[in-house]
Amino acid sequence: MSCKHKHIAIVGAGASGLFLAKKLSEAPNLEVSVFEKNRQVGAKLRASGGGKANIFNRDIRPEHYNQPAFVSDLLSRYTPEQLENQFAAWGLVTVADEEGRVYPASQFSQTVVDVLTDFASDNIHLKTEHNIQHIVKEGDKWIIDDEPEKFDVLVLASGSPAGMIPKNQRGYNGYLQDFSLKTNPLQSSLAGFLLENYPKSLSGCRTKAIVSLFQDKKLIHKEFGEITFKDDGVSGIVIMNLSAYYRRLSSTHDCRLEINLTYWDENFDISAYLRNNQNVTGLLHPKLAAFYQQHPFDIHRLTFPIADTYSLDTAQVAHGGIDLSEIDYRFKVKNVQNLYLLGEILDVDGVCGGYNLFFAFASAAVVGAELLR
Ligand SMILES: Cc1cc2nc3c(=O)[nH]c(=O)nc-3n(C[C@H](O)[C@H](O)[C@H](O)COP(=O)(O)OP(=O)(O)OC[C@H]3O[C@@H](n4cnc5c(N)ncnc54)[C@H](O)[C@@H]3O)c2cc1C
């Protein structure tokens, strides 16, 4: 598609919308308006990775997404290496940790937002405090609310309400009612677990553990890392990752967490330890040791039934969104001219470690290449 003199509207100035705008600023003959409901752009990107923004992973594996086939296909067209090169070309210096998680070298997410909003030409118009309510198509032009300008191409990049307080979730993406796109219900992913038969006395305890998610007799997923015990359940990166696999189950009945507290040795001989020691004070976090004193438990398998995940406002990403059957591999909506969808508005979610920002950026890169053709 030749986009000479085309007017492009992007709804949402988050990770994917800003990445696309930055790319399109390389073509000064395009006019691009980016509509953002907030006063500041890139709010979730700034909050990402605890303010450091884990912007992608060098080793993106499709099986860590809920849509492995689609992501596998995406990776055949856009790789983490291409993303790394793109950021480098834009002047963003990045560093990777031993797990392949990539961060800005500044260790500051604002740097990423600053790079993405440092446009190559003045063809990009950031329109903040524009909460888009309605979009209609008249002929081959898109009309957005009462904006005087009419647009040739529309890109929807308005993400999901995950991580937002419930008050701000209401009416989120309300303009999507103007489109008849198949949408799967939004549920929290990358969130903590609300547990049953859980002792509040553990609240505030942090420890390393090997944590397994079981459904009945079947091991669904197992990870090692730090977990935090809360008033009514557990959280931490390991737990958030397990919640992603929990969400992908067709039914979540009979699910439980098994926490192996002897992470340094899965088969640590507790009987031998207790033959030489009166209690587990020297072995476990004090809160866990106190709980053990009252209710002795198997320290290789501290088990709690899962009631649910924590709510969407505490989640890092939403499971659900616009069904992938609505788009083709270029992120273009099928049977609708000049309509594209990017990032988390789609029903794609990955685990922690840069997977979700990778998807947001990679989808924007694919659409950017298409619009610049
Ligand atoms: C606390 C937290 C930490 C995270 N950490 C990481 C991490 O380290 N690594 C990682 O890979 N992922 C992380 N994520 C997930 C990641 O931030 C998101 O998946 C990603 O930002 C999605 O990008 P997006 O462009 O689709 O949506 P967003 O970045 O959410 O952008 C959507 C934009 O659209 C705007 N918008 C919405 N509706 C409208 C409307 N009607 N009109 C106008 N504007 C609108 C929103 O205000 C927003 O600015 C984290 C998420 C959270 C909540």
The ligand as a Tripos MOL2 file, in Angstrom:
@<TRIPOS>MOLECULE
LIG
   53    58     1     0     0
SMALL
NO_CHARGES

@<TRIPOS>ATOM
      1 C1          2.7850   -2.7290   36.5430 C.3       1 LIG1
      2 C2          3.0960   -3.3130   35.1870 C.ar      1 LIG1
      3 C3          4.3930   -3.7240   34.8980 C.ar      1 LIG1
      4 C4          4.6900   -4.2960   33.6620 C.ar      1 LIG1
      5 N1          5.9660   -4.6640   33.3830 N.ar      1 LIG1
      6 C5          6.2690   -5.1910   32.1640 C.ar      1 LIG1
      7 C6          7.6160   -5.4920   31.8170 C.ar      1 LIG1
      8 O1          8.5670   -5.1970   32.5620 O.2       1 LIG1
      9 N2          7.8350   -6.0970   30.6070 N.ar      1 LIG1
     10 C7          6.8280   -6.3790   29.7350 C.ar      1 LIG1
     11 O2          7.0820   -6.9350   28.6530 O.2       1 LIG1
     12 N3          5.5470   -6.0350   30.0070 N.ar      1 LIG1
     13 C8          5.2570   -5.4300   31.1900 C.ar      1 LIG1
     14 N4          3.9650   -5.0600   31.4640 N.ar      1 LIG1
     15 C9          2.9410   -5.2190   30.4010 C.3       1 LIG1
     16 C10         3.1160   -4.1270   29.3170 C.3       1 LIG1
     17 O3          3.3280   -2.8650   29.9370 O.3       1 LIG1
     18 C11         1.8890   -4.0510   28.4110 C.3       1 LIG1
     19 O4          1.5980   -5.3230   27.9020 O.3       1 LIG1
     20 C12         2.1220   -3.0600   27.2660 C.3       1 LIG1
     21 O5          2.2980   -1.7600   27.7640 O.3       1 LIG1
     22 C13         0.9550   -3.0740   26.2980 C.3       1 LIG1
     23 O6          1.2200   -2.1150   25.3130 O.3       1 LIG1
     24 P1          0.0080   -1.5050   24.4760 P.3       1 LIG1
     25 O7          0.5850   -0.4870   23.5670 O.co2     1 LIG1
     26 O8         -0.8150   -2.5820   23.8800 O.co2     1 LIG1
     27 O9         -0.9230   -0.8140   25.5770 O.3       1 LIG1
     28 P2         -0.5690    0.3960   26.6210 P.3       1 LIG1
     29 O10         0.8910    0.5520   26.7790 O.co2     1 LIG1
     30 O11        -1.4140    0.1220   27.7810 O.co2     1 LIG1
     31 O12        -1.0910    1.6510   25.8200 O.3       1 LIG1
     32 C14        -2.4660    1.8740   25.5550 C.3       1 LIG1
     33 C15        -2.7030    3.3750   25.6030 C.3       1 LIG1
     34 O13        -3.9950    3.6530   25.0970 O.3       1 LIG1
     35 C16        -4.5850    4.6620   25.8900 C.3       1 LIG1
     36 N5         -6.0490    4.5550   25.7120 N.ar      1 LIG1
     37 C17        -6.8590    3.5750   26.1470 C.ar      1 LIG1
     38 N6         -8.1420    3.8330   25.7670 N.ar      1 LIG1
     39 C18        -8.1160    5.0100   25.0870 C.ar      1 LIG1
     40 C19        -9.1100    5.7890   24.4640 C.ar      1 LIG1
     41 N7        -10.4000    5.4230   24.4510 N.pl3     1 LIG1
     42 N8         -8.7250    6.9480   23.8700 N.ar      1 LIG1
     43 C20        -7.4280    7.3450   23.8710 C.ar      1 LIG1
     44 N9         -6.4400    6.6480   24.4630 N.ar      1 LIG1
     45 C21        -6.7740    5.4840   25.0450 C.ar      1 LIG1
     46 C22        -4.1160    4.3030   27.2990 C.3       1 LIG1
     47 O14        -4.2240    5.4120   28.1720 O.3       1 LIG1
     48 C23        -2.6790    3.9000   27.0340 C.3       1 LIG1
     49 O15        -1.7810    4.9970   27.1170 O.3       1 LIG1
     50 C24         3.6440   -4.4660   32.6820 C.ar      1 LIG1
     51 C25         2.3520   -4.0340   32.9800 C.ar      1 LIG1
     52 C26         2.0670   -3.4500   34.2080 C.ar      1 LIG1
     53 C27         0.6590   -2.9850   34.4850 C.3       1 LIG1
@<TRIPOS>BOND
     1     1     2 1
     2     2     3 ar
     3     2    52 ar
     4     3     4 ar
     5     4     5 ar
     6     4    50 ar
     7     5     6 ar
     8     6     7 ar
     9     6    13 1
    10     7     8 2
    11     7     9 ar
    12     9    10 ar
    13    10    11 2
    14    10    12 ar
    15    12    13 ar
    16    13    14 ar
    17    14    15 1
    18    14    50 ar
    19    15    16 1
    20    16    17 1
    21    16    18 1
    22    18    19 1
    23    18    20 1
    24    20    21 1
    25    20    22 1
    26    22    23 1
    27    23    24 1
    28    24    25 2
    29    24    26 1
    30    24    27 1
    31    27    28 1
    32    28    29 2
    33    28    30 1
    34    28    31 1
    35    31    32 1
    36    32    33 1
    37    33    34 1
    38    33    48 1
    39    34    35 1
    40    35    36 1
    41    35    46 1
    42    36    37 ar
    43    36    45 ar
    44    37    38 ar
    45    38    39 ar
    46    39    40 ar
    47    39    45 ar
    48    40    41 1
    49    40    42 ar
    50    42    43 ar
    51    43    44 ar
    52    44    45 ar
    53    46    47 1
    54    46    48 1
    55    48    49 1
    56    50    51 ar
    57    51    52 ar
    58    52    53 1
@<TRIPOS>SUBSTRUCTURE
     1 LIG1         1 GROUP 0 **** ****
